[in-house]
Amino acid sequence: MTLSKALMLSARSRLLMPKVRSASAMHRGKWHDRAFSSGPSSGKVWASVDDAIEDVFDGATVCFGGFGLCGIPENLIAALQRKGVKGLTAVSNNAGVDNFGLGLLLQSRQIKRMIASYVGENKFFEEQYLSGELEVELTPQGTLAEKLRAGGAGIPAFFTRTAHGTVIQHGGNVIKYGPGGVKGGIVEIASNPREERDFDGHGFVMERAITGDFSVVKAWKADEAGNLVWKGTSQNFNPDCAKAGKICIAEVEEIVPTGTLSPEEIHLPGLYVQRVVKGEGYEKRIEKRTVSSGSGQIKIDKRRELIIRRAAKELKDGMYVNLGIGMPTLVSNFLEPGVRIELQSENGLLGIGAYPVEDKVDPDLINAGKETITTIPGSSLFSSSESFAMVRGSHVDVTILGAMEVAANGDLANWIIPGKMVKGMGGAMDLVSSDSKVLIVMEHLAKGGKHKLKQTCALPLTGQRVVDRCITDLGVFDFNKGQDVAAPKLLEIAPDTTLDAVKEATGFKFAVAEPLKTMLSE
């Protein structure tokens, strides 16, 4: 080897030496060499979470990964709280809980606007919105995931059937209340109408993509080139958020040398990731720690059990099924003998298993209801945008949801009581806007004996003419959602009621099947 070649190789080796970047070094325009591995490095590994977020500025738009408390960048969120950056627009499926996750930034009043699909159990989030303190742009979950994916893919806008015919399309949904909040009666900021287009006989809504100044995400493992790997359902919104940010900051539990990860196991290529930092410990709080008693017995109210058992009869062997939160989650426990279905969870899991026993609880494995679960042989894991591609593409056979109101024409309302209760639509608007069968399970009457089956919905719609069948504790109704004049039909009646009682409890006129069967009589 000649001297010139040796010098060239030596210089090349120095260029390829992995490095750790610190904010102070960055400000001095220097890099610190780090003998971590023997491969090329892009200088993406940062010394601390505080250094990694040091240039996040007041008023920035930040896309936060995670679903509930699963897969949230808890160390980076804590660093942002310490930094005290204010006026943030936070893009996230939800905002954690009152005292953890993004709830911490809400408590410290560092977030000006939340773009989210679900408020859920975060009462502080709801209170700030209703008091007029916080701007909230509620967005269907699948649309939110696709807006992030599109932003990262350079697609400025797209059309979707989701939310067509709802306040999301028509505009006027309250983003911010004025002085005095709800009680003051002033709407300071309202949503704008969306452009509408007809494709193949269906109405579509145009949605603009989302890009952020920063993405703040959490992965299980990274290499020094920024390639990311997720564990369980912690993938969720993280890859979509990572792609949408101009600068992606990823906190991980482990950083390995470049080349350690095989190409097949990498979920997100490193070109989307600008900074990687190792988190200094994780609480991984579980929102709904749900475990199996081992007995196999489920205790539920008899009237609810009637609804659930009847709904289970709708499911046939080999179906792909999405179960909404609440009563629908119980349906899979009452399947007919010989029936095997695949449960799809919108946070990124196909093939949901039973609740785990205590020593198998994994905070990185939850369902859409934030409950701890297990997988089954043949399960698969994916991102939120992939999950809703399955939904929008009508690859899911049946969706089972609860409801606040169902109208005679098949309209559904189940996400908000304006000025009182703001849960958010979550994935419901997406789930009812495909060609999948929509099955509603609910108690026939609301508190105080008020009608839930009504001539028209008084509450804001989740979907327009989307309900195929509704099962209550009084009967089973079919809806002719594509026809203006056809009335709903009562197919079956509960064993302990009368037709007159059903008519009195129902807010619309309906046809009666001949013969009128009794629920669960066959």
LINMOBEL-V319719 format. One line per field, one symbol per residue. ss: DSSP state (A for helix, B for strand, O for the rest). phi: phi as a letter, one per 20 degrees, with the letter a starting at -180 (. if undefined). psi: psi as a letter, one per 20 degrees, with the letter a starting at -180 (. if undefined). A space follows every 50 residues. Layout:
ss = ???
phi = ???
psi = ???
This chain:
ss = OOAAAAAAAAAAAAAAOOBBBOAAAAAAOOOBBOOOOOOOOOOOBBOOAA AAOOOOOOOOBBBBOOBOOBOOOAAAAAAAAAAOOOOBBBBOOOOOBOOB OOAAAAAOOOBBBBBBOOOOOOAAAAAAAAOOOOBBBBOOAAAAAAAAAA AAAOOOBBBBOOOOOOAAAAOOOBBBBOOOAAAAOOBBBBOOOOOBBBBO OBBBBBBBOOOBBBBBBBBBBBBOOOOBBOOAAAOOOAAAAAAABBBBBB BBBBBBOOOOOOAAAOOBOAAAOOBBBBOOOOOOOOOBOOBOOOOOOOOO OAAAAAAAAAAAOOOOOOOBBBBOOAAAAAAAAAOOOOOOOBBBBOOOBB BBOOOBOAAAOOOOOBOOOOBBOOBBBBBBBOOAAAAAAAAAOOOOOBBB BOOOBBBOOOOBBOOBBOOOBBOOOOOAAAAOOOOOBBBBBOOOBOAAAO BOBBOOOOOOOOBOOOOOBBBOOOBBBBOOOOOOOOOOBBBBBOOOOOAA AAAAAOBOOOBBBBBBBBOOOO
phi = .ffffffffffffffefgcddcfffffemccdfbfebdbfcemeedfbff ffdfefdgnfecedfpbmdemeeffffffffffnfcmfeddagbcmcgcb mfgffffeledecddbdbemeeffgfffffenececdfcggfffffffff gfemdfabdbfgmfndffffnnffebeegnmgffmdeeccfefefdbdcl ndecdecefdcdfcdccccfbbdfenfdcdcmeffkegfffgfeefcddd ecebddfgofffgfefecfffedeccbefeocflfdfcfdcefneneceb gffffgffffffffedgnfecddffnggfegffcffgneccdeddfeobd oeeffffgfdfcfeccefemefbcdcgnfccaefffgefffffmeefcdd cebebcefenfccbcadgnccceneleffffeddeffdddcaffdegnmf fdecfcfeegfebdldeebcdcfdrcdddefecfdfegceebcffdccff ffffedecfbecfceeeegmed
psi = prhhhghghghghhhipqqppqhhhghikrqpqomhrlrqqjkipqhrhh ghjhjprpjqppoprrocjpkqmhhhghghghhjqrkqopoqgalbrgkq bihghghjlipgpporipgcjnhhggghghijhpponppqghggghhggg ghjkohrrqqhpjpjrhgghrippgpqapibghhjpogpqqqqqqqqppk jqpqpppqrpqqhqporprgqqriijpqprpbjigdighggghiqhopop qrhppqqpigpqhhiphpqiiiphppqpqlqphlqpgnooqpiihiqpoq qhhhhggghhhhiipqpiqpppprrchhiihiikqqpippropppijlpo mparqqrgjjpoijnraijjqparrrpiqqqrrghggihgghjkipgppp rrqhqprhjjqppkiqopifpnhqicjghghijajqpoppprqhqrqjkq phorgqphqpqhqolipgqppaihappqpmijphipqqpohqqqikrrhh hgghipjrqqqpqoqorppki.
